[in-house]
Amino acid sequence: GVQTCALPILTKVAILRCDSAAKTCPAVGCMTAALNKKDTFKDYEDVELVTMITCGGCPGRLGLSQIKQLIEKHGLEAVHFATCMDALKPKCRYAEEMKEEIEKMGAKAVIGSHF
């Protein structure tokens, strides 16, 4: 019989960061989690980190516009909200609404990147 080698399923992901937090955070936790398939990235068979962008500042319209382009032009499949958007106080007040908009665009949206 012919043996076939199954390639891992590659998921194209982006990390969405808080514009304000990005000014002081070097994103090591987000990058490490994505590149090593840890924390919120652990369930993917294989990850292609397409990009890391900021929301563009409140209320996040610029980030959503970039995500729409990434889905249409680059086949983006999932967006992980950086941990700073949920774990830092005050939390991002637009994260849930942005998550809904991303899901309407056809991509998976995950709140959090690393633990």
C-alpha positions as CSV (number, residue, x, y, z in Angstrom):
1,G,0.0,0.0,0.0
2,V,0.9,3.6,-0.5
3,Q,1.6,5.5,2.7
4,T,0.4,9.1,2.8
5,C,1.9,11.7,5.0
6,A,-0.9,13.9,6.4
7,L,0.2,17.5,6.6
8,P,-0.8,19.3,9.8
9,I,-3.8,21.6,9.5
10,L,-2.3,25.1,9.3
11,T,-4.4,27.9,10.9
12,K,-3.7,31.5,9.9
13,V,-3.9,33.7,12.9
14,A,-3.4,37.3,13.9
15,I,-2.9,38.9,17.3
16,L,-4.8,42.1,18.0
17,R,-3.2,44.3,20.6
18,C,-4.4,47.3,22.6
19,D,-2.9,50.4,21.0
20,S,-2.2,52.0,24.3
21,A,-0.6,48.9,25.9
22,A,1.5,48.3,22.8
23,K,3.4,51.5,23.6
24,T,5.0,49.8,26.6
25,C,4.6,46.1,26.0
26,P,7.2,44.3,23.8
27,A,4.6,41.5,23.1
28,V,7.0,38.7,24.2
29,G,4.2,36.7,25.9
30,C,1.9,36.9,22.9
31,M,4.7,35.9,20.4
32,T,6.0,33.1,22.6
33,A,2.5,31.6,23.1
34,A,1.7,31.8,19.3
35,L,5.0,30.5,18.0
36,N,5.1,27.6,20.5
37,K,1.4,26.8,20.4
38,K,0.9,27.4,24.1
39,D,-2.0,28.8,26.2
40,T,-4.9,30.0,23.9
41,F,-3.0,28.7,20.8
42,K,-2.6,25.1,22.2
43,D,-5.6,23.6,20.3
44,Y,-4.3,24.4,16.8
45,E,-2.5,21.6,15.0
46,D,-0.2,24.2,13.4
47,V,-0.1,28.0,13.5
48,E,0.9,30.5,10.9
49,L,1.2,33.9,12.7
50,V,0.2,36.2,9.8
51,T,0.6,39.4,11.7
52,M,0.3,41.3,15.0
53,I,-1.6,44.6,14.8
54,T,-3.0,47.1,17.2
55,C,-6.6,48.1,17.4
56,G,-5.6,51.5,16.2
57,G,-7.0,53.1,19.4
58,C,-10.5,53.3,20.8
59,P,-13.0,52.2,19.6
60,G,-11.0,49.8,17.4
61,R,-12.4,50.6,13.9
62,L,-9.0,50.8,12.3
63,G,-8.1,47.3,13.6
64,L,-11.4,45.9,12.4
65,S,-10.8,47.4,9.0
66,Q,-7.3,45.8,8.8
67,I,-8.7,42.4,10.0
68,K,-11.4,42.5,7.2
69,Q,-8.6,43.0,4.7
70,L,-6.5,40.2,6.2
71,I,-9.5,37.8,6.0
72,E,-10.2,38.8,2.4
73,K,-6.6,39.1,1.0
74,H,-4.6,36.7,3.2
75,G,-7.1,34.0,4.3
76,L,-6.9,35.0,8.0
77,E,-8.9,32.4,10.0
78,A,-8.5,33.4,13.6
79,V,-7.9,36.6,15.7
80,H,-6.5,36.3,19.2
81,F,-7.0,39.4,21.4
82,A,-3.8,40.1,23.3
83,T,-4.1,39.3,27.0
84,C,-3.7,43.1,27.7
85,M,-7.1,43.7,26.2
86,D,-8.8,41.6,28.9
87,A,-6.4,41.2,31.8
88,L,-5.3,44.8,32.4
89,K,-7.5,47.1,34.3
90,P,-9.4,48.9,33.0
91,K,-10.3,46.2,30.5
92,C,-11.0,47.1,26.9
93,R,-14.6,48.2,26.7
94,Y,-14.8,47.4,23.0
95,A,-13.4,43.8,23.0
96,E,-16.7,42.0,23.1
97,E,-18.2,44.1,20.3
98,M,-15.0,43.8,18.2
99,K,-15.1,40.0,18.8
100,E,-18.7,39.9,17.5
101,E,-17.7,41.9,14.4
102,I,-14.8,39.7,13.6
103,E,-17.0,36.6,13.9
104,K,-19.5,38.2,11.5
105,M,-16.6,38.6,9.0
106,G,-16.1,34.8,9.2
107,A,-13.0,34.5,11.4
108,K,-12.8,32.8,14.8
109,A,-12.2,35.4,17.6
110,V,-10.4,34.4,20.9
111,I,-10.1,36.7,23.9
112,G,-6.6,36.3,25.3
113,S,-3.3,35.1,24.0
114,H,-1.1,33.9,26.9
115,F,-1.7,33.1,30.6
